[in-house]
Amino acid sequence: MGEFDSVDEILEFAIFREDEANDFYKILAGRVANPALAELILEFAKEEREHKMKLEFEIMKRGRVVDNGERAEEARKLGEFDTAAYIVEDGGSLEMDYEDLLIVGMKKEKASFRLYTELAAIVRDAEFRETLLSLAEEEARHKVQLEMDYHEYMLKRKSGEG
């Protein structure tokens, strides 16, 4: 894994990723027919927005405020850090069924978990490391929820209910 030049760059990249995740879940929620599934997806979107707010708070604690334009530019300048390792393609979300949605969601949450645990290993600031580990834990909970939903769906499908 490459390196960031500063904690601020780590924060900018993580905020950029949370924005992407929030957008992904909002778009997907609008494309599913099942209201219960849409509600679950919107809850994930809300939690991703809350993650972003935690990261923005870390920036404020460092005496900085960054607008979205600057945030996107800094996220693009990360260079050596292998950001591709944390990007999950949605496989053409317009065509996705429930099973596909769950699979992509699990992959995205796994990538986010890896991102936060690997970033936590880089930072020296103990308080910031705890924030990153807390976010990793929340992403792991999302992944477990999606895995449970997937397992339940597959059982119903196998029994002819789904």
C-alpha positions as CSV (number, residue, x, y, z in Angstrom):
1,M,0.0,0.0,0.0
2,G,1.3,3.5,-0.8
3,E,1.6,6.3,1.7
4,F,-0.2,9.5,2.3
5,D,1.7,12.7,3.0
6,S,-0.5,13.7,5.9
7,V,-3.4,12.8,8.1
8,D,-5.4,15.4,6.2
9,E,-4.9,13.4,3.0
10,I,-6.1,10.2,4.8
11,L,-9.2,12.1,5.9
12,E,-9.9,13.6,2.5
13,F,-9.7,10.1,0.9
14,A,-11.9,8.5,3.5
15,I,-14.5,11.3,3.2
16,F,-14.4,11.0,-0.6
17,R,-15.1,7.2,-0.2
18,E,-18.0,7.8,2.2
19,D,-19.5,10.2,-0.3
20,E,-19.3,7.6,-2.9
21,A,-20.8,4.9,-0.7
22,N,-23.7,7.3,0.3
23,D,-24.4,8.0,-3.3
24,F,-24.3,4.3,-4.3
25,Y,-26.8,3.3,-1.7
26,K,-29.2,6.2,-2.5
27,I,-29.1,5.3,-6.2
28,L,-29.7,1.7,-5.5
29,A,-32.5,2.4,-3.0
30,G,-34.3,4.2,-5.8
31,R,-34.0,1.2,-8.1
32,V,-35.4,-1.6,-6.0
33,A,-39.1,-2.5,-5.9
34,N,-39.1,-4.0,-2.4
35,P,-39.9,-1.2,0.1
36,A,-38.2,-3.1,3.0
37,L,-35.0,-3.5,0.9
38,A,-35.1,0.2,-0.1
39,E,-35.5,1.1,3.6
40,L,-32.5,-1.0,4.5
41,I,-30.4,0.5,1.7
42,L,-31.4,4.1,2.8
43,E,-30.3,3.2,6.3
44,F,-26.9,2.2,5.0
45,A,-26.8,5.5,3.1
46,K,-27.6,7.4,6.3
47,E,-24.8,5.6,8.2
48,E,-22.3,6.4,5.4
49,R,-23.3,10.0,5.7
50,E,-22.7,9.8,9.5
51,H,-19.3,8.3,8.9
52,K,-18.5,11.2,6.6
53,M,-19.5,13.6,9.4
54,K,-17.2,11.8,11.9
55,L,-14.3,12.2,9.4
56,E,-15.2,15.9,8.8
57,F,-15.1,16.4,12.6
58,E,-11.6,15.0,12.6
59,I,-10.7,17.7,10.1
60,M,-12.3,20.4,12.2
61,K,-10.3,19.2,15.3
62,R,-7.2,19.9,13.2
63,G,-8.3,23.4,12.6
64,R,-9.3,22.9,8.9
65,V,-12.5,23.2,7.0
66,V,-12.5,21.8,3.4
67,D,-15.1,22.4,0.8
68,N,-16.3,19.6,-1.5
69,G,-14.3,20.9,-4.5
70,E,-11.1,20.9,-2.6
71,R,-11.9,17.5,-1.1
72,A,-12.4,15.9,-4.5
73,E,-9.1,17.5,-5.8
74,E,-7.1,16.2,-2.8
75,A,-8.6,12.8,-3.1
76,R,-7.4,12.7,-6.7
77,K,-3.9,13.7,-5.7
78,L,-3.3,10.7,-3.4
79,G,-0.9,9.1,-5.9
80,E,0.9,6.2,-4.4
81,F,-1.9,4.9,-2.2
82,D,-3.6,2.1,-4.1
83,T,-7.1,3.5,-4.1
84,A,-8.2,0.9,-6.7
85,A,-7.9,-1.8,-4.1
86,Y,-10.9,-0.2,-2.3
87,I,-13.1,0.5,-5.3
88,V,-15.9,-2.1,-6.1
89,E,-17.6,-1.9,-9.4
90,D,-21.4,-2.1,-9.2
91,G,-21.7,-4.3,-12.3
92,G,-24.3,-2.2,-14.0
93,S,-26.6,-1.4,-11.1
94,L,-29.5,-0.7,-13.5
95,E,-29.7,-4.5,-14.2
96,M,-29.1,-5.7,-10.7
97,D,-31.5,-7.9,-8.9
98,Y,-31.7,-8.4,-5.2
99,E,-29.0,-11.1,-5.1
100,D,-26.7,-8.9,-7.2
101,L,-27.3,-5.9,-4.9
102,L,-26.5,-7.9,-1.8
103,I,-23.3,-9.2,-3.4
104,V,-22.1,-5.8,-4.5
105,G,-23.0,-4.3,-1.1
106,M,-21.0,-7.1,0.7
107,K,-18.0,-6.4,-1.5
108,K,-18.2,-2.6,-0.9
109,E,-18.5,-3.0,2.8
110,K,-15.5,-5.4,2.8
111,A,-13.5,-2.9,0.8
112,S,-14.4,-0.1,3.3
113,F,-13.5,-2.3,6.3
114,R,-10.1,-3.0,4.7
115,L,-9.6,0.6,3.9
116,Y,-10.2,1.8,7.5
117,T,-8.2,-1.0,9.1
118,E,-5.2,-0.4,6.8
119,L,-5.4,3.4,7.3
120,A,-5.6,2.8,11.1
121,A,-2.3,1.0,10.8
122,I,-0.7,4.0,9.1
123,V,-1.7,6.8,11.5
124,R,0.2,7.7,14.6
125,D,-2.5,9.7,16.3
126,A,-4.1,7.3,18.8
127,E,-7.5,9.2,18.8
128,F,-7.7,9.3,15.0
129,R,-6.7,5.6,14.9
130,E,-9.7,4.8,17.2
131,T,-12.0,6.8,14.9
132,L,-10.8,4.8,11.9
133,L,-11.2,1.5,13.8
134,S,-14.7,2.5,14.9
135,L,-15.6,3.2,11.3
136,A,-14.1,-0.2,10.3
137,E,-16.3,-1.9,12.9
138,E,-19.4,-0.2,11.5
139,E,-18.5,-1.2,8.0
140,A,-18.0,-4.8,9.2
141,R,-21.5,-4.7,10.8
142,H,-23.0,-3.6,7.5
143,K,-21.2,-6.5,5.7
144,V,-22.5,-9.0,8.3
145,Q,-26.1,-7.6,7.9
146,L,-25.8,-8.0,4.1
147,E,-24.4,-11.5,4.5
148,M,-27.3,-12.5,6.7
149,D,-29.8,-11.0,4.2
150,Y,-28.1,-12.9,1.4
151,H,-28.1,-16.2,3.3
152,E,-31.8,-15.7,4.1
153,Y,-32.6,-14.9,0.5
154,M,-30.7,-17.9,-0.8
155,L,-32.5,-20.2,1.7
156,K,-35.9,-18.9,0.6
157,R,-34.9,-19.2,-3.1
158,K,-33.7,-22.7,-2.6
159,S,-37.0,-23.7,-0.9
160,G,-39.0,-22.1,-3.7
161,E,-40.2,-19.1,-1.7
162,G,-38.1,-16.4,-3.4
